[in-house]
Amino acid sequence: MALIKCPECGKKISNKATSCPNCGCPIIDRQEQSEHVTASKHEGGGCLKPFITFLVISAIIGFAAAIQHKNQPEDIKVTQETEVETTEFEITEDSKKTALETDEQIWGYVLPVINANNDLMAFIERDSVTLLDIYNTTKDFEEFCRNTWNNPPQVTGYGAEEYLSSCRDYILYEQTLANSLLKYADSGKTSDLSEAQKNMQSCKQALSIVASNRGVFLSINGFSQDEIQEIANDLGIQE
């Protein structure tokens, strides 16, 4: 018989114990865990799986909602009032083309992070994945998010700054999620898993804001409801 440390309270207990006599935490030998335990069989691990669907659904719903939010007819003048001055511009085919190019830059900036997240979640739900596998893959994901956040596109245009800012906020939330998953993969504690799940919800909300801001950006730059819907049908998210 050997003594191991309880992953929850840290006290030494027998490696033959099925639960910690001090805090009641279910016990799995650390070496056995690294070799055989899968994320889906670890207590609470299965709750990670629905996040892939959440990401796709929230992006579509948020984008669709924006179509109804500030949709305006074509060939109009849009005026934005500020405390300093009033800015006016006329929507033309050229301005719409420029806005579409800006959208492609911004959406192209955030889309790889969305897809990388979905790839990570698909990896986590595999039957044979270990916590060590999760740690190594998540570490790569965190580095990818950090590098992406540090290299945003240089864009201008009415509403582009808010749209891009929400994308960068979303990427920061993904970095936070990655760090919490790294902590869970290192400790195996259910409390750390719970924190990761909370961060997943934050990512879901942040992505919904991105999708909404994208729809608003296109709308205020003169795209009709049908045009925005056509763009929404091709989000480019890998399922």
FIKEDREN-783456 format. One record per residue (C-alpha): residue in one letter; residue number from 1; chain; x, y, z. Coordinates in steps of 0.2 Angstrom, whole numbers, plus 5000, padded with zeros to 4 digits. Layout:
residues N
<'A', NUM, 'A', <X, Y, Z>>;
...
end
This chain:
residues 239
<'M', 1, 'A', <5000, 5000, 5000>>;
<'A', 2, 'A', <5006, 5017, 4996>>;
<'L', 3, 'A', <5001, 5035, 5001>>;
<'I', 4, 'A', <4994, 5047, 4989>>;
<'K', 5, 'A', <4988, 5065, 4990>>;
<'C', 6, 'A', <4970, 5068, 4989>>;
<'P', 7, 'A', <4967, 5079, 4974>>;
<'E', 8, 'A', <4954, 5090, 4983>>;
<'C', 9, 'A', <4960, 5093, 5001>>;
<'G', 10, 'A', <4978, 5088, 4999>>;
<'K', 11, 'A', <4979, 5076, 5014>>;
<'K', 12, 'A', <4988, 5059, 5012>>;
<'I', 13, 'A', <4978, 5044, 5010>>;
<'S', 14, 'A', <4979, 5026, 5005>>;
<'N', 15, 'A', <4980, 5023, 4986>>;
<'K', 16, 'A', <4968, 5009, 4989>>;
<'A', 17, 'A', <4954, 5020, 4995>>;
<'T', 18, 'A', <4940, 5023, 4984>>;
<'S', 19, 'A', <4936, 5040, 4992>>;
<'C', 20, 'A', <4945, 5052, 5004>>;
<'P', 21, 'A', <4940, 5049, 5022>>;
<'N', 22, 'A', <4943, 5068, 5026>>;
<'C', 23, 'A', <4933, 5076, 5012>>;
<'G', 24, 'A', <4924, 5062, 5003>>;
<'C', 25, 'A', <4932, 5066, 4986>>;
<'P', 26, 'A', <4932, 5051, 4974>>;
<'I', 27, 'A', <4950, 5044, 4973>>;
<'I', 28, 'A', <4959, 5038, 4957>>;
<'D', 29, 'A', <4978, 5034, 4958>>;
<'R', 30, 'A', <4987, 5048, 4949>>;
<'Q', 31, 'A', <4997, 5037, 4938>>;
<'E', 32, 'A', <4982, 5027, 4934>>;
<'Q', 33, 'A', <4973, 5043, 4930>>;
<'S', 34, 'A', <4987, 5049, 4918>>;
<'E', 35, 'A', <4987, 5033, 4909>>;
<'H', 36, 'A', <4969, 5027, 4908>>;
<'V', 37, 'A', <4956, 5041, 4914>>;
<'T', 38, 'A', <4947, 5049, 4900>>;
<'A', 39, 'A', <4939, 5067, 4901>>;
<'S', 40, 'A', <4922, 5060, 4898>>;
<'K', 41, 'A', <4924, 5047, 4913>>;
<'H', 42, 'A', <4931, 5059, 4925>>;
<'E', 43, 'A', <4918, 5066, 4937>>;
<'G', 44, 'A', <4910, 5081, 4928>>;
<'G', 45, 'A', <4920, 5079, 4912>>;
<'G', 46, 'A', <4906, 5074, 4901>>;
<'C', 47, 'A', <4899, 5092, 4904>>;
<'L', 48, 'A', <4912, 5099, 4892>>;
<'K', 49, 'A', <4904, 5091, 4877>>;
<'P', 50, 'A', <4889, 5102, 4874>>;
<'F', 51, 'A', <4900, 5117, 4872>>;
<'I', 52, 'A', <4904, 5113, 4854>>;
<'T', 53, 'A', <4886, 5115, 4850>>;
<'F', 54, 'A', <4884, 5130, 4861>>;
<'L', 55, 'A', <4897, 5139, 4851>>;
<'V', 56, 'A', <4889, 5136, 4834>>;
<'I', 57, 'A', <4871, 5140, 4840>>;
<'S', 58, 'A', <4876, 5156, 4849>>;
<'A', 59, 'A', <4885, 5163, 4834>>;
<'I', 60, 'A', <4870, 5160, 4823>>;
<'I', 61, 'A', <4857, 5166, 4835>>;
<'G', 62, 'A', <4867, 5182, 4839>>;
<'F', 63, 'A', <4869, 5186, 4821>>;
<'A', 64, 'A', <4851, 5182, 4816>>;
<'A', 65, 'A', <4845, 5193, 4831>>;
<'A', 66, 'A', <4856, 5208, 4824>>;
<'I', 67, 'A', <4847, 5207, 4808>>;
<'Q', 68, 'A', <4831, 5213, 4817>>;
<'H', 69, 'A', <4840, 5225, 4828>>;
<'K', 70, 'A', <4846, 5239, 4817>>;
<'N', 71, 'A', <4841, 5234, 4799>>;
<'Q', 72, 'A', <4840, 5249, 4787>>;
<'P', 73, 'A', <4834, 5250, 4769>>;
<'E', 74, 'A', <4847, 5253, 4755>>;
<'D', 75, 'A', <4852, 5270, 4748>>;
<'I', 76, 'A', <4850, 5280, 4764>>;
<'K', 77, 'A', <4860, 5292, 4774>>;
<'V', 78, 'A', <4866, 5286, 4791>>;
<'T', 79, 'A', <4869, 5300, 4804>>;
<'Q', 80, 'A', <4879, 5296, 4820>>;
<'E', 81, 'A', <4878, 5310, 4833>>;
<'T', 82, 'A', <4891, 5312, 4846>>;
<'E', 83, 'A', <4894, 5325, 4859>>;
<'V', 84, 'A', <4907, 5333, 4848>>;
<'E', 85, 'A', <4900, 5333, 4830>>;
<'T', 86, 'A', <4888, 5324, 4819>>;
<'T', 87, 'A', <4896, 5312, 4806>>;
<'E', 88, 'A', <4886, 5309, 4790>>;
<'F', 89, 'A', <4890, 5297, 4775>>;
<'E', 90, 'A', <4880, 5291, 4760>>;
<'I', 91, 'A', <4878, 5272, 4758>>;
<'T', 92, 'A', <4883, 5267, 4740>>;
<'E', 93, 'A', <4888, 5251, 4731>>;
<'D', 94, 'A', <4907, 5256, 4734>>;
<'S', 95, 'A', <4904, 5259, 4753>>;
<'K', 96, 'A', <4895, 5243, 4754>>;
<'K', 97, 'A', <4909, 5234, 4745>>;
<'T', 98, 'A', <4922, 5242, 4757>>;
<'A', 99, 'A', <4911, 5237, 4772>>;
<'L', 100, 'A', <4910, 5219, 4766>>;
<'E', 101, 'A', <4929, 5219, 4764>>;
<'T', 102, 'A', <4931, 5225, 4782>>;
<'D', 103, 'A', <4919, 5211, 4788>>;
<'E', 104, 'A', <4929, 5198, 4779>>;
<'Q', 105, 'A', <4945, 5205, 4788>>;
<'I', 106, 'A', <4937, 5205, 4805>>;
<'W', 107, 'A', <4927, 5189, 4804>>;
<'G', 108, 'A', <4943, 5181, 4796>>;
<'Y', 109, 'A', <4952, 5186, 4811>>;
<'V', 110, 'A', <4941, 5178, 4824>>;
<'L', 111, 'A', <4935, 5163, 4814>>;
<'P', 112, 'A', <4951, 5153, 4816>>;
<'V', 113, 'A', <4949, 5155, 4835>>;
<'I', 114, 'A', <4931, 5149, 4835>>;
<'N', 115, 'A', <4936, 5134, 4824>>;
<'A', 116, 'A', <4952, 5130, 4835>>;
<'N', 117, 'A', <4940, 5130, 4850>>;
<'N', 118, 'A', <4928, 5118, 4842>>;
<'D', 119, 'A', <4943, 5107, 4837>>;
<'L', 120, 'A', <4949, 5107, 4856>>;
<'M', 121, 'A', <4932, 5102, 4862>>;
<'A', 122, 'A', <4931, 5088, 4849>>;
<'F', 123, 'A', <4948, 5082, 4855>>;
<'I', 124, 'A', <4942, 5082, 4873>>;
<'E', 125, 'A', <4927, 5072, 4870>>;
<'R', 126, 'A', <4937, 5057, 4863>>;
<'D', 127, 'A', <4935, 5041, 4873>>;
<'S', 128, 'A', <4954, 5038, 4875>>;
<'V', 129, 'A', <4960, 5056, 4879>>;
<'T', 130, 'A', <4970, 5058, 4895>>;
<'L', 131, 'A', <4972, 5073, 4906>>;
<'L', 132, 'A', <4990, 5074, 4900>>;
<'D', 133, 'A', <4983, 5075, 4882>>;
<'I', 134, 'A', <4971, 5088, 4887>>;
<'Y', 135, 'A', <4985, 5098, 4895>>;
<'N', 136, 'A', <4996, 5098, 4880>>;
<'T', 137, 'A', <4983, 5101, 4867>>;
<'T', 138, 'A', <4975, 5116, 4877>>;
<'K', 139, 'A', <4993, 5123, 4880>>;
<'D', 140, 'A', <4994, 5124, 4861>>;
<'F', 141, 'A', <4977, 5132, 4860>>;
<'E', 142, 'A', <4981, 5145, 4873>>;
<'E', 143, 'A', <4997, 5150, 4863>>;
<'F', 144, 'A', <4987, 5151, 4847>>;
<'C', 145, 'A', <4974, 5163, 4855>>;
<'R', 146, 'A', <4987, 5174, 4863>>;
<'N', 147, 'A', <4996, 5176, 4846>>;
<'T', 148, 'A', <4980, 5179, 4837>>;
<'W', 149, 'A', <4975, 5193, 4849>>;
<'N', 150, 'A', <4991, 5201, 4847>>;
<'N', 151, 'A', <4989, 5203, 4828>>;
<'P', 152, 'A', <4972, 5211, 4825>>;
<'P', 153, 'A', <4969, 5218, 4807>>;
<'Q', 154, 'A', <4970, 5236, 4804>>;
<'V', 155, 'A', <4952, 5241, 4799>>;
<'T', 156, 'A', <4942, 5257, 4798>>;
<'G', 157, 'A', <4924, 5261, 4795>>;
<'Y', 158, 'A', <4908, 5265, 4803>>;
<'G', 159, 'A', <4905, 5252, 4817>>;
<'A', 160, 'A', <4921, 5242, 4813>>;
<'E', 161, 'A', <4930, 5247, 4829>>;
<'E', 162, 'A', <4916, 5240, 4840>>;
<'Y', 163, 'A', <4915, 5224, 4830>>;
<'L', 164, 'A', <4933, 5221, 4831>>;
<'S', 165, 'A', <4934, 5225, 4849>>;
<'S', 166, 'A', <4921, 5212, 4853>>;
<'C', 167, 'A', <4931, 5199, 4843>>;
<'R', 168, 'A', <4947, 5203, 4854>>;
<'D', 169, 'A', <4936, 5202, 4870>>;
<'Y', 170, 'A', <4930, 5185, 4864>>;
<'I', 171, 'A', <4948, 5179, 4861>>;
<'L', 172, 'A', <4953, 5185, 4878>>;
<'Y', 173, 'A', <4939, 5174, 4886>>;
<'E', 174, 'A', <4945, 5159, 4876>>;
<'Q', 175, 'A', <4963, 5162, 4884>>;
<'T', 176, 'A', <4955, 5162, 4901>>;
<'L', 177, 'A', <4945, 5146, 4897>>;
<'A', 178, 'A', <4962, 5138, 4891>>;
<'N', 179, 'A', <4971, 5143, 4907>>;
<'S', 180, 'A', <4957, 5136, 4918>>;
<'L', 181, 'A', <4957, 5119, 4907>>;
<'L', 182, 'A', <4976, 5119, 4910>>;
<'K', 183, 'A', <4973, 5120, 4928>>;
<'Y', 184, 'A', <4960, 5107, 4928>>;
<'A', 185, 'A', <4971, 5095, 4918>>;
<'D', 186, 'A', <4985, 5098, 4930>>;
<'S', 187, 'A', <4975, 5095, 4946>>;
<'G', 188, 'A', <4961, 5084, 4941>>;
<'K', 189, 'A', <4950, 5093, 4954>>;
<'T', 190, 'A', <4932, 5095, 4952>>;
<'S', 191, 'A', <4933, 5113, 4958>>;
<'D', 192, 'A', <4944, 5117, 4944>>;
<'L', 193, 'A', <4933, 5109, 4931>>;
<'S', 194, 'A', <4919, 5119, 4938>>;
<'E', 195, 'A', <4929, 5135, 4935>>;
<'A', 196, 'A', <4932, 5129, 4917>>;
<'Q', 197, 'A', <4914, 5126, 4914>>;
<'K', 198, 'A', <4910, 5144, 4920>>;
<'N', 199, 'A', <4923, 5151, 4908>>;
<'M', 200, 'A', <4915, 5141, 4894>>;
<'Q', 201, 'A', <4898, 5150, 4897>>;
<'S', 202, 'A', <4908, 5167, 4897>>;
<'C', 203, 'A', <4915, 5162, 4880>>;
<'K', 204, 'A', <4897, 5157, 4874>>;
<'Q', 205, 'A', <4891, 5175, 4879>>;
<'A', 206, 'A', <4906, 5184, 4871>>;
<'L', 207, 'A', <4904, 5175, 4855>>;
<'S', 208, 'A', <4885, 5179, 4854>>;
<'I', 209, 'A', <4891, 5197, 4856>>;
<'V', 210, 'A', <4903, 5195, 4842>>;
<'A', 211, 'A', <4889, 5188, 4831>>;
<'S', 212, 'A', <4877, 5202, 4835>>;
<'N', 213, 'A', <4890, 5216, 4832>>;
<'R', 214, 'A', <4894, 5208, 4815>>;
<'G', 215, 'A', <4876, 5209, 4810>>;
<'V', 216, 'A', <4874, 5227, 4817>>;
<'F', 217, 'A', <4890, 5232, 4807>>;
<'L', 218, 'A', <4883, 5225, 4791>>;
<'S', 219, 'A', <4866, 5233, 4794>>;
<'I', 220, 'A', <4871, 5250, 4798>>;
<'N', 221, 'A', <4882, 5250, 4782>>;
<'G', 222, 'A', <4867, 5247, 4771>>;
<'F', 223, 'A', <4865, 5228, 4769>>;
<'S', 224, 'A', <4847, 5222, 4768>>;
<'Q', 225, 'A', <4840, 5209, 4779>>;
<'D', 226, 'A', <4841, 5196, 4764>>;
<'E', 227, 'A', <4859, 5201, 4761>>;
<'I', 228, 'A', <4864, 5198, 4780>>;
<'Q', 229, 'A', <4854, 5182, 4780>>;
<'E', 230, 'A', <4864, 5176, 4765>>;
<'I', 231, 'A', <4880, 5180, 4774>>;
<'A', 232, 'A', <4874, 5172, 4790>>;
<'N', 233, 'A', <4871, 5156, 4781>>;
<'D', 234, 'A', <4890, 5154, 4778>>;
<'L', 235, 'A', <4898, 5158, 4795>>;
<'G', 236, 'A', <4912, 5146, 4791>>;
<'I', 237, 'A', <4911, 5137, 4808>>;
<'Q', 238, 'A', <4917, 5120, 4808>>;
<'E', 239, 'A', <4905, 5108, 4817>>;
end
